[in-house]
Structure formats: structure tokens, C-alpha cells
Amino acid sequence: MRLDDLRPTENVDDRRGRGGFGGPRLAVGGGGLGLVAILVISWLAGVDPMQFLAGGGPDAGYGPAQMQNSGAPRADDDEYRFARQIVGSAEDVWSPILRGEGASFSPATLTTYDRTTPTSCGTGSSSAGPFYCPADGRIYLDLSFFDELRDRFGAPGEFARAYVIAHEYGHHIQNLLGVMDRHAQGSRGADSDSVRTELQADCYAGVWANHADQQFQILQTGDVEQGLAAASAVGDDTLEQQAQGYVVPDSFTHGTSAQRMRWFQQGLRSGDLKACDTFAAARL
């Protein structure tokens, strides 16, 4: 993946090094991997997933006595710069697209953290993977997830990481366009609004990749395959099969591996926001 011409976003809140705080509480704010990760973790641990969904308030977290980021070099600084560049490119891509649709654009804030962090959607945890909170317009990312994406999900490479971030930025675009207000979030099932919301965010990730490549020539040999591998790795059917040995379509919240790959490719091929209307699609 070629990053030379991607500017890093200034809309960032780096909370790394501020320490975590207790308990398995987290909030899922419409983000890409969150609920699936919770279900997988609960299945593997043999506990009720509702234990992981018990909310913490946005006031939880950092007190004045907690360690602040010292500014010293960290092992994940390269990943931090990479994430800022992908978000910066998303700002440069989506601003003119929304302007062309007659909609106003305001940037999301990339919020990096370690382990747990307060959000306007409750307590965020790295166990949920990257997620977007529509209540505060922030993308929350524990950068250690990139190691998990490579080692646990078998999706290595920079473009696999970029797909994940672009998917979360897709949720921000949905929020700006009112999609999350018009459709029920938190529903389950193969044909649910939650699945259609997630697949649209996958399609928006493809739209970003199309335009980012036109503007910045980011794509290199093997990049698209990396993105497809990441999309496949986090399909509901794949995660459920790995976690419990069978698939329950009525529990789906994000779509199958095949669906996630198909909608990402749809956005990548077309580069067209209108090609991503999963809510009108008869076939997902």
C-alpha cells in the first residue's frame, strides 16, 4: 500500500499511555467489529454476553492522578501514524463526495487508547475491536487490534488495517447522512437493519478505496486481496463457526463473509455512494 501522499489527520485524540480501568464493561456504538467480538469472546469464555454489555458512563475513566501520555516513543507509534493517514485520506475523500450529495461534512475524531476508555456510548474496550460511537462522532481504536487482525483473524497487511478503519469511517458517513437515525440499530438476524448497516459501511469502505486510489494512488499488488481477507475474516458465519462449531443466522449482526466481501467490492468497483443502498437491496 502506498502511503506517500496521505496526510495525517489533525482530528485525533491520543489517549495511549493513560492507563486502563477495570471490569469487562464496554459500549458498542454501531461500530464494525464490536458486537461480533463480544459474542465470540463470551462464547469462548462460557459467560453471558450481557456481562460484557453492561454500560459504563462517559464520565468513567481518567482521573487527574492517572498517568498521562509522556510523549516517549511507543512500539505502536508506526501504527498510530498509519491510522492518522488513513483517517486523513477519508476526510479528503468524503468531504467532496458529501458536498456533491448536498450534505455537509464534519470529520470524525480518531481516538486511540489502551485497553479501555470512556466514550459517549459507555465504556469502550479493546475486546470489542475498533468501533464508532455516533453520540460523539469518534472512531475508537486500540492499536493492538492490528496484531490481533494479523494473528487471530489471519488478515495481515496494511490494506487489511486500512479496510477496518475505512469501515468505521463509513459508519461516520452513515451518521452524517442520518442512516443510523432512520434504521433500527442493535437488531439481529440475517436480514436485519444491523446487518444492512454494517454491509453498507463495508461498501463505503470500498468507495473510499476507489477514490483514495484515484486521488493518491494508494493501491499496490495484493492490497485488494488483503482487504477482502479482512472482510471475510470478520463475517458472522466465519466467527460463529470458529467460536462454536455451527452458525446461527438469527444471531447475525454484521453479515456473512461472502456478503461483506461482495459489498466491499461493490463500493470499490463503482466508487458511487448510491451503489451502497443495502436497505433497498433484495439480495444481500
C-alpha positions as CSV (number, residue, x, y, z in Angstrom):
1,M,0.0,0.0,0.0
2,R,1.4,3.4,-1.0
3,L,1.1,6.0,1.8
4,D,3.4,8.7,0.5
5,D,0.7,11.3,-0.4
6,L,-1.7,10.7,2.5
7,R,-1.7,13.5,5.1
8,P,-2.3,12.5,8.7
9,T,-5.5,13.8,10.2
10,E,-5.3,16.5,12.9
11,N,-8.7,15.3,14.3
12,V,-7.1,12.9,16.8
13,D,-7.3,12.3,20.5
14,D,-4.4,10.2,21.5
15,R,-5.2,8.6,24.9
16,R,-2.5,5.9,24.7
17,G,-0.5,5.7,27.9
18,R,-3.2,7.0,30.2
19,G,-3.9,3.5,31.6
20,G,-6.9,1.3,31.6
21,F,-9.6,0.9,34.1
22,G,-11.4,-2.1,35.5
23,G,-14.0,-4.5,34.5
24,P,-15.3,-6.2,31.4
25,R,-17.7,-3.3,30.6
26,L,-17.9,-1.8,27.1
27,A,-20.2,0.0,24.8
28,V,-20.8,-0.7,21.2
29,G,-21.7,2.5,19.2
30,G,-22.6,1.0,15.9
31,G,-19.0,0.0,15.2
32,G,-17.7,-2.6,12.7
33,L,-16.4,-5.5,14.8
34,G,-17.8,-4.7,18.2
35,L,-20.9,-6.9,18.8
36,V,-19.4,-9.9,16.9
37,A,-16.3,-9.7,19.0
38,I,-18.3,-9.6,22.2
39,L,-20.3,-12.7,21.2
40,V,-17.2,-14.6,20.2
41,I,-15.4,-13.7,23.5
42,S,-18.5,-14.7,25.5
43,W,-18.8,-18.0,23.7
44,L,-15.2,-18.8,24.2
45,A,-15.3,-17.8,27.9
46,G,-18.6,-19.5,28.5
47,V,-20.2,-16.5,30.0
48,D,-23.4,-14.5,29.4
49,P,-22.6,-11.8,26.7
50,M,-24.8,-9.4,28.7
51,Q,-22.0,-9.2,31.2
52,F,-19.9,-7.5,28.6
53,L,-22.7,-5.2,27.5
54,A,-23.3,-3.7,31.0
55,G,-22.7,0.0,30.3
56,G,-20.3,2.4,31.8
57,G,-21.0,6.1,31.6
58,P,-18.9,8.7,29.7
59,D,-17.7,10.1,33.0
60,A,-16.0,6.8,33.9
61,G,-12.3,6.6,33.4
62,Y,-9.4,9.0,33.7
63,G,-8.9,10.9,36.9
64,P,-6.2,13.6,37.5
65,A,-4.0,11.1,39.2
66,Q,-3.8,8.7,36.3
67,M,-0.7,8.6,34.1
68,Q,-0.8,10.8,31.1
69,N,0.9,10.1,27.8
70,S,4.5,11.1,28.3
71,G,5.3,11.6,24.7
72,A,8.0,9.0,24.8
73,P,8.3,6.7,21.8
74,R,6.0,3.7,21.8
75,A,6.1,0.4,19.9
76,D,2.8,1.2,18.2
77,D,3.8,4.7,17.0
78,D,4.1,3.5,13.4
79,E,0.5,2.1,13.6
80,Y,-0.6,5.4,15.1
81,R,0.8,7.4,12.2
82,F,-0.7,4.9,9.8
83,A,-4.2,5.2,11.3
84,R,-3.9,9.0,11.2
85,Q,-3.0,8.8,7.5
86,I,-6.0,6.6,6.6
87,V,-8.4,8.9,8.5
88,G,-6.8,11.9,6.8
89,S,-7.4,10.3,3.4
90,A,-11.0,9.5,4.4
91,E,-11.6,13.2,5.2
92,D,-10.1,14.2,1.8
93,V,-12.3,11.6,0.0
94,W,-15.6,12.0,1.8
95,S,-15.8,15.8,2.1
96,P,-16.2,16.4,-1.7
97,I,-18.5,13.3,-2.1
98,L,-20.9,14.6,0.6
99,R,-20.7,18.1,-0.9
100,G,-21.8,16.6,-4.2
101,E,-24.7,15.0,-2.5
102,G,-25.8,18.3,-1.0
103,A,-24.8,17.1,2.5
104,S,-22.5,18.8,5.0
105,F,-19.3,17.0,6.1
106,S,-17.8,17.2,9.5
107,P,-14.8,15.0,10.4
108,A,-14.8,12.1,12.8
109,T,-12.2,12.2,15.6
110,L,-9.8,9.3,15.7
111,T,-9.4,8.3,19.4
112,T,-6.6,5.9,20.2
113,Y,-6.4,4.3,23.6
114,D,-5.1,1.3,25.6
115,R,-7.5,-1.4,26.9
116,T,-10.4,0.7,28.0
117,T,-11.6,4.3,27.6
118,P,-14.7,6.4,28.4
119,T,-17.0,7.2,25.4
120,S,-20.3,8.9,25.0
121,C,-21.7,5.4,24.2
122,G,-20.5,4.0,27.5
123,T,-17.2,2.4,28.4
124,G,-15.2,1.3,25.4
125,S,-13.0,-1.7,25.5
126,S,-10.3,-3.2,23.2
127,S,-12.1,-6.5,23.5
128,A,-14.8,-5.1,21.2
129,G,-12.3,-4.3,18.4
130,P,-12.4,-0.9,16.7
131,F,-15.8,0.8,16.9
132,Y,-17.6,4.0,16.1
133,C,-19.8,6.0,18.6
134,P,-22.4,8.0,16.8
135,A,-23.1,10.0,20.0
136,D,-19.7,11.7,19.9
137,G,-18.7,11.1,16.3
138,R,-15.5,9.3,17.3
139,I,-13.7,6.2,16.0
140,Y,-12.2,4.3,18.9
141,L,-9.1,2.2,18.2
142,D,-6.8,0.2,20.4
143,L,-3.9,-0.2,18.1
144,S,-3.1,-3.6,19.5
145,F,-6.1,-4.8,17.4
146,F,-3.9,-4.7,14.3
147,D,-1.8,-7.5,15.8
148,E,-5.0,-9.4,16.5
149,L,-6.2,-8.8,13.0
150,R,-3.0,-10.4,11.7
151,D,-2.5,-13.2,14.2
152,R,-6.0,-14.2,15.3
153,F,-8.1,-13.3,12.2
154,G,-5.4,-14.2,9.7
155,A,-5.6,-10.9,7.8
156,P,-2.2,-9.3,7.7
157,G,-1.1,-6.3,5.7
158,E,-1.6,-2.5,5.6
159,F,-4.6,-2.6,3.4
160,A,-6.4,-5.0,5.8
161,R,-5.8,-2.4,8.5
162,A,-7.0,0.3,6.2
163,Y,-10.2,-1.6,5.4
164,V,-11.0,-1.8,9.1
165,I,-10.5,2.0,9.7
166,A,-12.4,2.8,6.4
167,H,-15.3,0.7,7.6
168,E,-15.5,2.6,10.8
169,Y,-15.3,5.9,8.9
170,G,-18.2,4.5,6.8
171,H,-20.3,4.5,10.0
172,H,-19.4,8.1,10.5
173,I,-20.7,8.9,7.0
174,Q,-23.9,7.0,7.8
175,N,-24.3,9.1,10.9
176,L,-23.9,12.3,8.9
177,L,-26.4,11.1,6.4
178,G,-28.9,10.1,9.0
179,V,-28.8,6.4,8.2
180,M,-28.5,5.4,11.9
181,D,-31.5,7.5,12.9
182,R,-33.7,6.0,10.2
183,H,-32.9,2.4,10.8
184,A,-33.1,0.2,13.9
185,Q,-29.7,-0.5,15.4
186,G,-28.9,-3.4,17.7
187,S,-31.3,-5.8,15.8
188,R,-30.2,-9.3,14.9
189,G,-30.8,-11.7,12.0
190,A,-29.6,-12.3,8.5
191,D,-31.9,-9.6,7.1
192,S,-31.8,-7.2,10.0
193,D,-31.2,-3.5,9.8
194,S,-27.9,-4.1,11.8
195,V,-26.6,-6.4,9.0
196,R,-27.7,-3.9,6.3
197,T,-26.0,-1.1,8.2
198,E,-22.7,-3.0,8.5
199,L,-22.7,-4.1,4.9
200,Q,-23.3,-0.5,3.8
201,A,-20.3,0.5,5.9
202,D,-18.3,-2.2,4.0
203,C,-19.5,-0.7,0.7
204,Y,-18.5,2.7,1.9
205,A,-15.0,1.4,2.7
206,G,-14.8,0.3,-0.9
207,V,-16.0,3.7,-2.1
208,W,-13.2,5.2,0.0
209,A,-10.6,2.9,-1.6
210,N,-11.8,3.7,-5.1
211,H,-11.5,7.5,-4.6
212,A,-8.3,7.3,-2.5
213,D,-6.6,5.4,-5.2
214,Q,-7.8,7.9,-7.8
215,Q,-6.5,10.8,-5.7
216,F,-3.4,9.3,-4.1
217,Q,-2.6,6.1,-6.0
218,I,-2.6,4.0,-2.8
219,L,-3.3,0.6,-4.2
220,Q,-0.5,-1.9,-5.0
221,T,-0.4,-5.5,-6.0
222,G,-2.1,-7.7,-3.3
223,D,-3.8,-4.8,-1.5
224,V,-7.4,-5.6,-2.6
225,E,-6.9,-9.2,-1.6
226,Q,-5.8,-8.1,1.8
227,G,-8.9,-6.1,2.2
228,L,-11.1,-9.0,1.1
229,A,-9.3,-11.3,3.5
230,A,-10.1,-8.9,6.4
231,A,-13.7,-8.6,5.3
232,S,-14.0,-12.4,5.1
233,A,-12.3,-13.0,8.4
234,V,-14.9,-10.9,10.3
235,G,-18.1,-12.4,8.8
236,D,-20.7,-13.5,11.2
237,D,-20.7,-17.1,9.8
238,T,-16.9,-17.4,10.0
239,L,-16.7,-16.1,13.5
240,E,-19.6,-18.2,14.8
241,Q,-18.2,-21.4,13.1
242,Q,-14.8,-20.8,14.7
243,A,-16.3,-20.0,18.1
244,Q,-18.9,-22.7,18.5
245,G,-18.7,-25.0,15.5
246,Y,-22.0,-24.0,13.9
247,V,-23.8,-21.0,12.5
248,V,-26.9,-19.3,13.8
249,P,-28.2,-16.8,11.1
250,D,-30.8,-15.4,13.5
251,S,-27.9,-14.0,15.6
252,F,-26.2,-12.2,12.7
253,T,-25.4,-8.5,13.2
254,H,-22.7,-7.9,10.5
255,G,-23.3,-10.2,7.6
256,T,-21.6,-13.3,6.3
257,S,-18.1,-13.3,5.0
258,A,-19.3,-13.6,1.4
259,Q,-21.7,-10.6,1.9
260,R,-19.0,-8.5,3.5
261,M,-16.6,-9.2,0.6
262,R,-19.3,-8.6,-2.0
263,W,-20.4,-5.2,-0.7
264,F,-16.8,-4.0,-0.2
265,Q,-16.2,-5.0,-3.9
266,Q,-19.3,-3.2,-4.9
267,G,-18.1,0.1,-3.5
268,L,-14.6,-0.4,-4.8
269,R,-15.7,-1.1,-8.3
270,S,-18.3,1.7,-8.5
271,G,-16.9,4.4,-6.3
272,D,-20.5,5.5,-6.0
273,L,-22.4,6.2,-2.8
274,K,-25.7,5.3,-4.4
275,A,-24.4,1.8,-5.2
276,C,-24.3,1.1,-1.5
277,D,-28.0,1.2,-0.7
278,T,-28.1,-2.1,1.2
279,F,-31.5,-1.2,2.7
280,A,-33.2,-1.3,-0.7
281,A,-31.3,-4.4,-1.8
282,A,-33.4,-7.6,-2.3
283,R,-30.3,-9.7,-2.1
284,L,-27.6,-9.0,0.4
